[in-house]
């Protein structure tokens, strides 16, 4: 019985301090010694080069039927109605900020995104389907992938020149461009780039 309690406690502690690496063996370490796992990382994607070059993360596609008002600040989506990648920048229903189709100067041609939703149209949205990393908040935060820790961040997939190396990206694809040191976002037609 004591062993079962010890194993249960160990599992609870591991879940409370969850760190997840996808596409790599482990979370990055703190330089220069590189012996301590970086405690500021909740979710980290691999550095994609060589045979794995051209991978990004694809954001959830939201349709007109889905409830965007329930989203919390920090939510990132691909809105299939206006074909724009957006993030929620406040508590109000109208506080969505465009991350694609973000022209501040006139451009030649239409840069409105393109998306075909036929693959997902026959499925019903399950509002209870989600992955939560870290200590769950009370009340529960809505979302498909929820990073629960307030002192950890997600590291996006790192791709050299994603606009050149991600072949056939899906609308809502995001990656960190390791050449230009900027965020790259694809809306189904054009890439948008954001520099800190």
Secondary structure, 3 states (H helix, E strand, C coil): CHHHHHHHHHHHHHHHCCCEEECCCCCCECCCCCCCECCCEEEEECEECHHHCCCCEECCEECCCCCCCCCCCCCEEEECCCCEEEEECCCCCCCEEECCCCCCCCCCCCCCCCCCCHHHHCCCCCCCCCEEECCCCCCCCCCCEEECCCCCEEECCEECCHHHHCCCCCCCEEEEECCCCEEEEECCCCEEEECC
